[in-house]
Amino acid sequence: MHNVRLANPGASVEAIQHHYDVGNAFYRLWLDPSMSYSAACWADEHETFVGAQQRKLEFHVTQARAQTAPRVLDIGCGWGAWLKYLVDRYPVEQAVGLTLSQEQAQWIDSYHEPRIDVRLESWSDHTPIEPYDAMVCVGAFEHFARPEHSDAQRLAGYRAFFQSCHAWLRPGGWMSLETITYENMRRQDRSRFLLENIYPESDLPTLADIAEATERLFELVTYRNDRADAERTWRVWLHNLKAKRAEAVQLVGEEKVATYETYLKFSIIAFHIGNLGLPRMALKRIDRPRP
């Protein structure tokens, strides 16, 4: 199968590990028990955080039509929350997860689930042996472009990603995509603090970027902007981190904990005022794309 490769498609292994390999014990202090590191999906104001995270996982199962999919791919699978949820509840035969974080891969390996295949691999290096029936990409697309990229370079990278996804999916396949986007702000106004201290070598897309990059490859069937869910999630994370602050300092030090507190506060404000959005999209493969 055809796979488009770029020399520099996004954040490097070192940049990804700078954030995600801070330590599993650290993240366990403030994430939910499933270790979902993306926005929850609340049904109402009374639902628990754990319940809202489970709802998010099921939401992406439904969006990707993965309930009966034999082979599924999770691009940027994190600590494997969605993969574990899927194999525990549905008759999937193989659930492949891609991550560049060694800590995340070790965490997923600890499940000892033979149907989960986690790979320390970038999407740009992935070559499946046969097509997938469904795909998800939740909270990883933010790492697929770099701040120094020009508009043309950024769009070329995004286009290459969706070309690869199109090649990997069987005809009629679906993909569920969730990503943070720039909304009511300009790219040049992005936070230097976040770029340098939290997400080096990473830059957010706009909704227009995604629309252009998927043109004639995927049909955008459903779209929702759940930035209120993102704001609420980041508030819970900050509350949890503050409640376990002493333990967190013991694990990673005062400076790192303070950096994460600032990151979470910045994000809460940005989601609240609409500078950042959280699109959740169901994409259906166009089986005969026009040139």
ABEGO torsion letter per residue (X at the ends): XBBBBBABAEBBAAAAAAAAAAEAAAAAAABBAAGBBBBBBBABAABBAAAAAAAAAAAAAAAAGAAABABBBBBGAEAGAAAAAAAAABABABBBBBBABAAAAAAAAAAGBAABBBBBBBAAABBBABBBABBBBBGAAAAABBAABBAAAAAAAAAAAAAAAAAABBBGBBBBBBBBBBBBBBAAABBAAAAAAABBGBBBBBAAAAAAAABGABBBABBBBAAAAAAAAAAAAAAAAAAAAAAAAAAAEAAAAAAAAAAAAAAAAAAAAGABBBBBBBBBBBABBBX
